[in-house]
Amino acid sequence: MLFIMPVVLIVISSLMQEFGWSSLTKDPSVSVLFVDNDQDSLGLKIKNGFKGSESFFVIDSLNHRPITAEVAKNAVKKGEYLIAIVVPKNATSTMRANVRLSVAKTLAGFGMGDPLLVNGMSFRDSVDVVVYFDPTVKKTFKNALMSSVRENYYKFQTDWVFKTFNQEIALQMPMYHPPKEAFKEVLSFKEVFPSYRVVELIPNATQHNVPAWTIFAMFFIVIPLTQSLIQEREGGSLFRLLTMPVPYMTLLMGKVGVYLMVCMVQTVAMLVAGILLLPLFELPMLVLGNDILGLFVMTLVVAMASVGYGLMIGTIAKTHQQAASFGSISVIILAAMGGLWVPIYLMPPFMRSMSLISPLNWAITGYYSIFLRGGGLMQIAPQAIKLLIFFASTITITAVYQKIKRPLN
């Protein structure tokens, strides 16, 4: 139960969460119905912009027929597709006409052209690129898509403005030679993910589930540990042990040592499963990181915290039922709070702040530092110290409670 069942739990959980976890860590691919009634530069630019993104899959025909605006609208209305984009007729020609007029008005102010003629002309009415959204599309995704469409349009419009300026100046001034290079943006945005390693590893189902369920299994040792303590107490073994001429803390550390070895063997079994067993089910292989010493230290302090927690509950609980119920439910609550089941960044702000008090959160954060960020002893030190303090606190409470309870009994 202590060694085989946690391994089975890792395999099942990783298989169940692979699709959902991948959707969180990878860019989703959304099918977009595209209707190009323009059949010119603008429609082509917008379409190519979507094709260049891994987040969208452009569909411009259904059943081997070009999509019409009405077909696209009905498809989104029925919930068959989430997004449809319709580029109207004459969109490119309208944009070009307005750009030419804007350039002509500007140049007329410099004496290049007839100001009276140009100022008497008016811009064409703008055309609307229609985007149909399914009501279930999240607002953040909707804003991201609209920003992408506008960005592609503004780039094309800026490029066309500069080309038109060059053409008009060349007509007015035959000696002018327009530059061969197109307008180049001088500002770019670079995304960087700070990490202790050169290449940042993106967490997947394996890299989350193996450390998460390893921690859960170590803390769930509270069940057999509390049962052992209560059996010793009810069977009289504890009374005979207390008659020995050794401090109670020595007896306590003997039990700590045994269950620490159990937790370490558990961890080795789980890590081996992540490396050798999960790839057999077409899941990513677990990457241990660069610091084996840091991994050992992290596992040791997590094991100490879990054993200390079990000793405290087993000493305070009066019956098997109390120990089993409170021990199992409290570990489940701490696991849920600590982000073992649901990533912390998906939690509401209140739960995010509550997770900071869970020792299981300290443990999973330490493992993440090793597996995902390439950290070592220095990076896991804050979490390791917290877990050591938790272990010391539980052992102290256990010893003090036992000393107070003994004369009462």
KEZA-900888 format. One record per residue (C-alpha): x, z, y; residue number from 0. Coordinates in Angstrom, 2 decimals, m for minus. Layout:
N
pt x->X	z->Z	y->Y	seq->NUM
...
***
This chain:
409
pt x->0.00	z->0.00	y->0.00	seq->0
pt x->2.82	z->0.82	y->2.42	seq->1
pt x->4.92	z->m2.28	y->1.77	seq->2
pt x->2.79	z->m5.10	y->0.29	seq->3
pt x->m0.40	z->m4.75	y->2.35	seq->4
pt x->1.33	z->m4.95	y->5.78	seq->5
pt x->3.07	z->m8.17	y->4.67	seq->6
pt x->m0.29	z->m9.63	y->3.60	seq->7
pt x->m1.74	z->m8.52	y->6.95	seq->8
pt x->1.01	z->m10.37	y->8.85	seq->9
pt x->0.36	z->m13.61	y->6.95	seq->10
pt x->m3.42	z->m13.47	y->7.37	seq->11
pt x->m3.30	z->m12.47	y->11.05	seq->12
pt x->m0.74	z->m15.15	y->11.91	seq->13
pt x->m2.80	z->m17.83	y->10.17	seq->14
pt x->m5.99	z->m16.69	y->11.92	seq->15
pt x->m4.41	z->m16.49	y->15.37	seq->16
pt x->m2.17	z->m19.57	y->15.25	seq->17
pt x->m4.74	z->m21.88	y->16.87	seq->18
pt x->m5.90	z->m19.37	y->19.48	seq->19
pt x->m2.38	z->m18.17	y->20.26	seq->20
pt x->m1.13	z->m21.75	y->20.59	seq->21
pt x->m3.91	z->m22.49	y->23.05	seq->22
pt x->m2.59	z->m19.63	y->25.22	seq->23
pt x->1.08	z->m20.57	y->25.01	seq->24
pt x->0.83	z->m24.37	y->25.05	seq->25
pt x->m0.76	z->m26.77	y->27.50	seq->26
pt x->m4.21	z->m27.78	y->26.28	seq->27
pt x->m5.04	z->m31.48	y->25.90	seq->28
pt x->m8.42	z->m32.26	y->27.47	seq->29
pt x->m10.16	z->m35.60	y->27.03	seq->30
pt x->m11.08	z->m37.19	y->30.37	seq->31
pt x->m13.52	z->m40.08	y->30.66	seq->32
pt x->m12.16	z->m42.52	y->33.25	seq->33
pt x->m14.24	z->m45.21	y->34.96	seq->34
pt x->m12.23	z->m47.58	y->37.17	seq->35
pt x->m14.63	z->m49.65	y->39.23	seq->36
pt x->m11.88	z->m50.24	y->41.78	seq->37
pt x->m9.65	z->m52.36	y->39.50	seq->38
pt x->m6.85	z->m52.10	y->42.03	seq->39
pt x->m3.84	z->m49.99	y->42.96	seq->40
pt x->m5.60	z->m46.68	y->43.69	seq->41
pt x->m7.54	z->m46.57	y->40.43	seq->42
pt x->m4.42	z->m47.51	y->38.50	seq->43
pt x->m2.36	z->m44.79	y->40.22	seq->44
pt x->m4.90	z->m42.08	y->39.46	seq->45
pt x->m5.17	z->m43.20	y->35.84	seq->46
pt x->m1.41	z->m43.30	y->35.33	seq->47
pt x->m1.15	z->m39.84	y->36.88	seq->48
pt x->m3.40	z->m38.44	y->34.17	seq->49
pt x->m1.62	z->m40.39	y->31.44	seq->50
pt x->1.70	z->m38.91	y->32.55	seq->51
pt x->0.41	z->m35.38	y->31.96	seq->52
pt x->0.37	z->m33.78	y->28.52	seq->53
pt x->m2.68	z->m31.76	y->29.53	seq->54
pt x->m5.05	z->m34.76	y->29.65	seq->55
pt x->m6.02	z->m37.57	y->27.31	seq->56
pt x->m7.57	z->m40.51	y->29.19	seq->57
pt x->m10.47	z->m42.37	y->27.60	seq->58
pt x->m11.66	z->m45.57	y->29.32	seq->59
pt x->m13.80	z->m47.03	y->26.53	seq->60
pt x->m16.33	z->m45.77	y->24.00	seq->61
pt x->m17.38	z->m47.73	y->20.90	seq->62
pt x->m15.01	z->m50.53	y->22.00	seq->63
pt x->m16.90	z->m50.94	y->25.27	seq->64
pt x->m15.72	z->m50.07	y->28.82	seq->65
pt x->m17.27	z->m46.86	y->30.12	seq->66
pt x->m19.74	z->m47.13	y->32.97	seq->67
pt x->m20.47	z->m44.45	y->35.54	seq->68
pt x->m23.88	z->m43.75	y->34.00	seq->69
pt x->m22.45	z->m43.43	y->30.47	seq->70
pt x->m19.75	z->m41.03	y->31.70	seq->71
pt x->m22.27	z->m38.90	y->33.58	seq->72
pt x->m24.59	z->m38.63	y->30.55	seq->73
pt x->m21.68	z->m37.80	y->28.21	seq->74
pt x->m20.69	z->m34.85	y->30.40	seq->75
pt x->m24.33	z->m33.86	y->30.87	seq->76
pt x->m24.82	z->m33.66	y->27.09	seq->77
pt x->m21.66	z->m31.59	y->26.66	seq->78
pt x->m19.83	z->m34.28	y->24.67	seq->79
pt x->m16.96	z->m34.31	y->27.19	seq->80
pt x->m15.86	z->m31.79	y->29.79	seq->81
pt x->m14.66	z->m34.12	y->32.56	seq->82
pt x->m15.37	z->m37.63	y->33.80	seq->83
pt x->m13.82	z->m39.41	y->36.80	seq->84
pt x->m15.37	z->m42.42	y->38.52	seq->85
pt x->m13.29	z->m44.44	y->41.00	seq->86
pt x->m15.69	z->m46.52	y->43.16	seq->87
pt x->m15.43	z->m50.20	y->44.06	seq->88
pt x->m13.27	z->m51.23	y->47.00	seq->89
pt x->m11.52	z->m47.86	y->47.09	seq->90
pt x->m8.08	z->m49.46	y->47.47	seq->91
pt x->m9.19	z->m52.05	y->50.03	seq->92
pt x->m10.89	z->m49.38	y->52.14	seq->93
pt x->m7.79	z->m47.21	y->52.10	seq->94
pt x->m5.55	z->m50.17	y->53.01	seq->95
pt x->m7.82	z->m51.22	y->55.87	seq->96
pt x->m7.88	z->m47.71	y->57.33	seq->97
pt x->m4.11	z->m47.35	y->56.96	seq->98
pt x->m3.49	z->m50.70	y->58.68	seq->99
pt x->m5.81	z->m49.76	y->61.55	seq->100
pt x->m4.17	z->m46.34	y->61.92	seq->101
pt x->m0.71	z->m47.96	y->62.04	seq->102
pt x->m1.91	z->m50.59	y->64.51	seq->103
pt x->m3.36	z->m47.95	y->66.84	seq->104
pt x->m0.07	z->m46.01	y->66.68	seq->105
pt x->2.08	z->m49.06	y->67.41	seq->106
pt x->m0.24	z->m50.14	y->70.21	seq->107
pt x->0.68	z->m46.93	y->71.96	seq->108
pt x->4.29	z->m48.20	y->72.01	seq->109
pt x->3.24	z->m51.56	y->73.49	seq->110
pt x->3.30	z->m53.41	y->70.17	seq->111
pt x->m0.09	z->m55.12	y->70.15	seq->112
pt x->m3.22	z->m55.20	y->72.27	seq->113
pt x->m4.45	z->m51.63	y->72.88	seq->114
pt x->m7.88	z->m52.77	y->74.09	seq->115
pt x->m8.47	z->m54.82	y->70.96	seq->116
pt x->m7.19	z->m52.18	y->68.54	seq->117
pt x->m8.88	z->m49.19	y->70.19	seq->118
pt x->m12.22	z->m50.97	y->70.03	seq->119
pt x->m12.05	z->m51.16	y->66.23	seq->120
pt x->m13.41	z->m48.33	y->64.06	seq->121
pt x->m12.32	z->m47.03	y->60.69	seq->122
pt x->m14.26	z->m47.86	y->57.57	seq->123
pt x->m16.37	z->m45.16	y->55.96	seq->124
pt x->m14.46	z->m43.30	y->53.28	seq->125
pt x->m15.29	z->m43.78	y->49.62	seq->126
pt x->m15.81	z->m40.91	y->47.21	seq->127
pt x->m14.03	z->m40.51	y->43.88	seq->128
pt x->m16.67	z->m38.74	y->41.80	seq->129
pt x->m15.59	z->m36.09	y->39.29	seq->130
pt x->m18.18	z->m34.81	y->36.80	seq->131
pt x->m17.54	z->m31.35	y->35.32	seq->132
pt x->m19.23	z->m29.60	y->32.43	seq->133
pt x->m20.62	z->m26.21	y->33.58	seq->134
pt x->m18.42	z->m24.41	y->31.03	seq->135
pt x->m15.17	z->m25.57	y->32.68	seq->136
pt x->m13.37	z->m22.63	y->34.25	seq->137
pt x->m12.94	z->m22.65	y->38.01	seq->138
pt x->m9.15	z->m22.31	y->37.78	seq->139
pt x->m8.89	z->m25.38	y->35.56	seq->140
pt x->m11.27	z->m27.28	y->37.83	seq->141
pt x->m9.14	z->m26.46	y->40.89	seq->142
pt x->m5.97	z->m27.50	y->39.04	seq->143
pt x->m7.46	z->m30.87	y->38.12	seq->144
pt x->m8.74	z->m31.57	y->41.64	seq->145
pt x->m5.33	z->m30.63	y->43.06	seq->146
pt x->m3.70	z->m33.10	y->40.67	seq->147
pt x->m6.06	z->m35.91	y->41.74	seq->148
pt x->m5.51	z->m35.21	y->45.44	seq->149
pt x->m1.75	z->m34.99	y->45.00	seq->150
pt x->m1.61	z->m38.41	y->43.35	seq->151
pt x->m3.79	z->m39.87	y->46.10	seq->152
pt x->m1.73	z->m38.39	y->48.95	seq->153
pt x->1.52	z->m39.66	y->47.43	seq->154
pt x->0.10	z->m43.17	y->47.16	seq->155
pt x->m1.33	z->m43.02	y->50.68	seq->156
pt x->1.97	z->m41.79	y->52.20	seq->157
pt x->3.89	z->m44.54	y->50.44	seq->158
pt x->1.41	z->m47.15	y->51.70	seq->159
pt x->1.62	z->m45.84	y->55.29	seq->160
pt x->5.42	z->m46.26	y->55.36	seq->161
pt x->5.21	z->m49.74	y->53.84	seq->162
pt x->2.62	z->m50.80	y->56.41	seq->163
pt x->4.71	z->m49.42	y->59.30	seq->164
pt x->7.73	z->m51.37	y->58.08	seq->165
pt x->5.73	z->m54.57	y->57.68	seq->166
pt x->4.14	z->m54.35	y->61.15	seq->167
pt x->7.43	z->m53.52	y->62.88	seq->168
pt x->9.12	z->m56.41	y->61.08	seq->169
pt x->6.42	z->m58.77	y->62.40	seq->170
pt x->6.87	z->m57.53	y->65.97	seq->171
pt x->10.66	z->m57.37	y->65.82	seq->172
pt x->12.23	z->m60.20	y->63.75	seq->173
pt x->15.66	z->m58.53	y->63.94	seq->174
pt x->14.35	z->m55.42	y->62.19	seq->175
pt x->15.19	z->m55.13	y->58.49	seq->176
pt x->13.06	z->m52.54	y->56.71	seq->177
pt x->14.89	z->m50.17	y->54.34	seq->178
pt x->14.90	z->m51.16	y->50.70	seq->179
pt x->14.36	z->m47.61	y->49.48	seq->180
pt x->10.88	z->m46.20	y->49.53	seq->181
pt x->10.05	z->m42.86	y->51.12	seq->182
pt x->11.59	z->m40.02	y->49.12	seq->183
pt x->10.24	z->m36.49	y->49.12	seq->184
pt x->12.79	z->m33.94	y->50.31	seq->185
pt x->11.02	z->m30.87	y->48.92	seq->186
pt x->10.49	z->m30.18	y->45.24	seq->187
pt x->9.40	z->m27.13	y->43.28	seq->188
pt x->11.44	z->m25.90	y->40.35	seq->189
pt x->9.89	z->m23.59	y->37.76	seq->190
pt x->12.27	z->m20.97	y->36.35	seq->191
pt x->11.48	z->m18.31	y->33.76	seq->192
pt x->14.02	z->m15.45	y->34.15	seq->193
pt x->15.54	z->m14.54	y->30.80	seq->194
pt x->18.59	z->m12.96	y->29.26	seq->195
pt x->19.21	z->m16.18	y->27.36	seq->196
pt x->19.83	z->m19.69	y->28.70	seq->197
pt x->16.68	z->m21.17	y->27.13	seq->198
pt x->13.48	z->m19.15	y->27.27	seq->199
pt x->11.58	z->m18.92	y->23.97	seq->200
pt x->7.82	z->m19.31	y->24.26	seq->201
pt x->6.04	z->m16.62	y->22.20	seq->202
pt x->4.03	z->m17.96	y->19.29	seq->203
pt x->1.77	z->m16.40	y->16.66	seq->204
pt x->4.73	z->m15.38	y->14.49	seq->205
pt x->6.77	z->m13.83	y->17.28	seq->206
pt x->3.78	z->m11.78	y->18.36	seq->207
pt x->2.27	z->m10.80	y->15.02	seq->208
pt x->5.42	z->m9.79	y->13.13	seq->209
pt x->6.56	z->m7.10	y->15.62	seq->210
pt x->2.97	z->m6.11	y->16.44	seq->211
pt x->1.91	z->m5.48	y->12.85	seq->212
pt x->5.28	z->m3.95	y->12.01	seq->213
pt x->4.67	z->m1.34	y->14.70	seq->214
pt x->1.09	z->m0.89	y->13.54	seq->215
pt x->2.21	z->m0.36	y->9.93	seq->216
pt x->4.84	z->2.19	y->10.96	seq->217
pt x->2.35	z->4.19	y->13.00	seq->218
pt x->m0.25	z->3.92	y->10.24	seq->219
pt x->2.12	z->5.98	y->8.09	seq->220
pt x->0.23	z->8.83	y->9.73	seq->221
pt x->m2.28	z->8.62	y->6.83	seq->222
pt x->0.06	z->9.32	y->3.86	seq->223
pt x->2.18	z->11.68	y->5.96	seq->224
pt x->m0.74	z->13.87	y->7.00	seq->225
pt x->m2.10	z->13.86	y->3.45	seq->226
pt x->1.28	z->15.09	y->2.19	seq->227
pt x->1.41	z->17.90	y->4.75	seq->228
pt x->m2.14	z->19.06	y->4.01	seq->229
pt x->m1.57	z->18.95	y->0.25	seq->230
pt x->1.56	z->21.10	y->0.66	seq->231
pt x->m0.43	z->23.56	y->2.74	seq->232
pt x->m3.45	z->23.74	y->0.41	seq->233
pt x->m1.37	z->23.82	y->m2.79	seq->234
pt x->0.90	z->26.62	y->m1.63	seq->235
pt x->4.07	z->24.52	y->m1.50	seq->236
pt x->4.44	z->25.06	y->2.24	seq->237
pt x->4.27	z->28.85	y->1.79	seq->238
pt x->7.07	z->28.73	y->m0.78	seq->239
pt x->9.14	z->26.45	y->1.48	seq->240
pt x->8.73	z->28.83	y->4.41	seq->241
pt x->10.15	z->31.69	y->2.30	seq->242
pt x->13.45	z->29.86	y->2.08	seq->243
pt x->16.21	z->31.23	y->4.37	seq->244
pt x->16.35	z->28.10	y->6.56	seq->245
pt x->14.76	z->27.32	y->9.94	seq->246
pt x->11.41	z->25.54	y->9.89	seq->247
pt x->12.96	z->22.68	y->11.89	seq->248
pt x->15.32	z->22.00	y->8.96	seq->249
pt x->12.35	z->21.62	y->6.61	seq->250
pt x->10.67	z->19.39	y->9.18	seq->251
pt x->13.72	z->17.14	y->9.55	seq->252
pt x->13.87	z->16.72	y->5.77	seq->253
pt x->10.41	z->15.18	y->5.81	seq->254
pt x->11.32	z->13.12	y->8.89	seq->255
pt x->14.32	z->11.66	y->7.07	seq->256
pt x->12.27	z->10.57	y->4.04	seq->257
pt x->9.56	z->8.86	y->6.06	seq->258
pt x->12.10	z->7.25	y->8.39	seq->259
pt x->13.51	z->5.47	y->5.34	seq->260
pt x->9.99	z->4.37	y->4.39	seq->261
pt x->9.46	z->2.90	y->7.89	seq->262
pt x->12.82	z->1.12	y->7.83	seq->263
pt x->12.03	z->m0.48	y->4.45	seq->264
pt x->8.63	z->m1.50	y->5.84	seq->265
pt x->10.30	z->m3.21	y->8.78	seq->266
pt x->12.78	z->m5.07	y->6.59	seq->267
pt x->9.91	z->m6.34	y->4.43	seq->268
pt x->7.97	z->m7.52	y->7.50	seq->269
pt x->10.97	z->m9.27	y->9.05	seq->270
pt x->11.79	z->m11.01	y->5.77	seq->271
pt x->8.17	z->m12.15	y->5.57	seq->272
pt x->8.44	z->m13.57	y->9.10	seq->273
pt x->11.62	z->m15.45	y->8.24	seq->274
pt x->10.91	z->m16.67	y->4.69	seq->275
pt x->7.20	z->m16.33	y->3.92	seq->276
pt x->5.40	z->m17.54	y->7.06	seq->277
pt x->7.17	z->m20.96	y->7.14	seq->278
pt x->5.65	z->m21.63	y->3.68	seq->279
pt x->2.24	z->m21.59	y->5.42	seq->280
pt x->3.48	z->m24.05	y->8.11	seq->281
pt x->3.83	z->m21.26	y->10.67	seq->282
pt x->6.88	z->m20.93	y->12.97	seq->283
pt x->9.80	z->m18.99	y->11.53	seq->284
pt x->10.66	z->m15.67	y->13.15	seq->285
pt x->13.81	z->m15.75	y->15.30	seq->286
pt x->15.43	z->m12.31	y->15.38	seq->287
pt x->17.42	z->m12.75	y->18.58	seq->288
pt x->21.08	z->m12.23	y->19.29	seq->289
pt x->21.49	z->m8.45	y->18.98	seq->290
pt x->21.02	z->m7.01	y->15.48	seq->291
pt x->22.24	z->m3.59	y->16.65	seq->292
pt x->19.57	z->m3.56	y->19.35	seq->293
pt x->16.96	z->m4.52	y->16.75	seq->294
pt x->18.10	z->m1.68	y->14.47	seq->295
pt x->18.02	z->0.87	y->17.30	seq->296
pt x->14.57	z->m0.28	y->18.41	seq->297
pt x->13.23	z->m0.04	y->14.86	seq->298
pt x->14.75	z->3.41	y->14.43	seq->299
pt x->13.20	z->4.88	y->17.59	seq->300
pt x->9.80	z->3.33	y->16.78	seq->301
pt x->9.99	z->4.84	y->13.29	seq->302
pt x->10.91	z->8.23	y->14.76	seq->303
pt x->7.96	z->8.08	y->17.17	seq->304
pt x->5.53	z->7.17	y->14.38	seq->305
pt x->6.80	z->9.90	y->12.03	seq->306
pt x->6.68	z->12.48	y->14.82	seq->307
pt x->3.09	z->11.49	y->15.60	seq->308
pt x->2.12	z->11.83	y->11.93	seq->309
pt x->3.77	z->15.25	y->11.62	seq->310
pt x->1.96	z->16.52	y->14.70	seq->311
pt x->m1.47	z->15.39	y->13.48	seq->312
pt x->m0.84	z->16.63	y->9.93	seq->313
pt x->0.15	z->20.07	y->11.22	seq->314
pt x->m2.79	z->20.45	y->13.60	seq->315
pt x->m5.52	z->18.96	y->11.35	seq->316
pt x->m7.31	z->21.43	y->9.09	seq->317
pt x->m8.69	z->19.04	y->6.44	seq->318
pt x->m7.93	z->15.68	y->4.86	seq->319
pt x->m10.99	z->14.19	y->6.56	seq->320
pt x->m9.89	z->15.33	y->10.00	seq->321
pt x->m6.38	z->13.95	y->9.54	seq->322
pt x->m7.52	z->10.61	y->8.10	seq->323
pt x->m10.27	z->10.03	y->10.67	seq->324
pt x->m8.40	z->11.08	y->13.79	seq->325
pt x->m5.09	z->9.60	y->12.65	seq->326
pt x->m6.41	z->6.14	y->11.80	seq->327
pt x->m8.78	z->5.83	y->14.77	seq->328
pt x->m6.19	z->7.07	y->17.28	seq->329
pt x->m3.60	z->4.56	y->16.01	seq->330
pt x->m6.17	z->1.75	y->16.30	seq->331
pt x->m6.99	z->2.81	y->19.88	seq->332
pt x->m3.31	z->3.00	y->20.83	seq->333
pt x->m2.70	z->m0.42	y->19.24	seq->334
pt x->m5.57	z->m1.99	y->21.17	seq->335
pt x->m4.41	z->m0.37	y->24.41	seq->336
pt x->m0.79	z->m1.33	y->23.78	seq->337
pt x->m1.38	z->m5.08	y->23.53	seq->338
pt x->m0.85	z->m5.45	y->19.78	seq->339
pt x->m4.12	z->m7.32	y->19.32	seq->340
pt x->m4.79	z->m8.87	y->22.73	seq->341
pt x->m1.87	z->m9.80	y->25.03	seq->342
pt x->m1.64	z->m7.45	y->27.99	seq->343
pt x->m1.82	z->m10.25	y->30.58	seq->344
pt x->m5.32	z->m11.13	y->29.30	seq->345
pt x->m6.58	z->m7.60	y->29.89	seq->346
pt x->m8.41	z->m6.47	y->33.05	seq->347
pt x->m6.28	z->m4.59	y->35.61	seq->348
pt x->m7.60	z->m1.16	y->34.55	seq->349
pt x->m6.67	z->m1.73	y->30.89	seq->350
pt x->m3.29	z->m3.13	y->31.94	seq->351
pt x->m2.46	z->0.14	y->33.69	seq->352
pt x->m3.81	z->2.15	y->30.73	seq->353
pt x->m1.56	z->0.25	y->28.31	seq->354
pt x->1.51	z->1.74	y->29.97	seq->355
pt x->0.78	z->5.14	y->28.40	seq->356
pt x->0.62	z->3.81	y->24.84	seq->357
pt x->3.80	z->4.30	y->22.76	seq->358
pt x->2.87	z->1.16	y->20.85	seq->359
pt x->3.12	z->m0.76	y->24.12	seq->360
pt x->6.62	z->0.58	y->24.66	seq->361
pt x->7.49	z->m0.55	y->21.15	seq->362
pt x->6.11	z->m4.11	y->21.46	seq->363
pt x->7.78	z->m4.50	y->24.86	seq->364
pt x->11.12	z->m3.56	y->23.34	seq->365
pt x->10.73	z->m6.02	y->20.48	seq->366
pt x->9.74	z->m8.76	y->22.95	seq->367
pt x->12.94	z->m8.09	y->24.90	seq->368
pt x->14.95	z->m8.76	y->21.73	seq->369
pt x->12.98	z->m11.60	y->20.10	seq->370
pt x->11.88	z->m13.56	y->23.18	seq->371
pt x->14.27	z->m12.72	y->26.01	seq->372
pt x->17.51	z->m12.43	y->24.06	seq->373
pt x->18.07	z->m8.87	y->25.25	seq->374
pt x->20.16	z->m6.13	y->23.68	seq->375
pt x->20.69	z->m2.38	y->23.94	seq->376
pt x->20.72	z->m2.32	y->27.74	seq->377
pt x->17.42	z->m4.21	y->27.99	seq->378
pt x->15.56	z->m2.04	y->25.45	seq->379
pt x->16.97	z->1.22	y->26.82	seq->380
pt x->13.89	z->2.13	y->28.97	seq->381
pt x->11.49	z->1.67	y->26.04	seq->382
pt x->13.84	z->3.39	y->23.57	seq->383
pt x->14.19	z->6.43	y->25.83	seq->384
pt x->10.41	z->6.72	y->26.21	seq->385
pt x->9.95	z->6.60	y->22.43	seq->386
pt x->12.67	z->9.22	y->21.92	seq->387
pt x->10.96	z->11.50	y->24.44	seq->388
pt x->7.65	z->10.93	y->22.62	seq->389
pt x->9.31	z->11.85	y->19.30	seq->390
pt x->10.88	z->14.98	y->20.78	seq->391
pt x->7.53	z->16.00	y->22.29	seq->392
pt x->5.61	z->15.60	y->19.03	seq->393
pt x->8.24	z->17.49	y->17.01	seq->394
pt x->8.25	z->20.30	y->19.58	seq->395
pt x->4.45	z->20.54	y->19.51	seq->396
pt x->4.56	z->20.59	y->15.69	seq->397
pt x->7.15	z->23.38	y->15.53	seq->398
pt x->5.46	z->25.50	y->18.23	seq->399
pt x->2.00	z->25.09	y->16.66	seq->400
pt x->3.33	z->26.02	y->13.23	seq->401
pt x->5.02	z->29.13	y->14.65	seq->402
pt x->1.82	z->30.24	y->16.42	seq->403
pt x->m0.45	z->29.45	y->13.50	seq->404
pt x->1.65	z->31.20	y->10.83	seq->405
pt x->0.96	z->34.81	y->11.93	seq->406
pt x->m2.70	z->33.95	y->12.50	seq->407
pt x->m2.97	z->32.78	y->8.92	seq->408
***
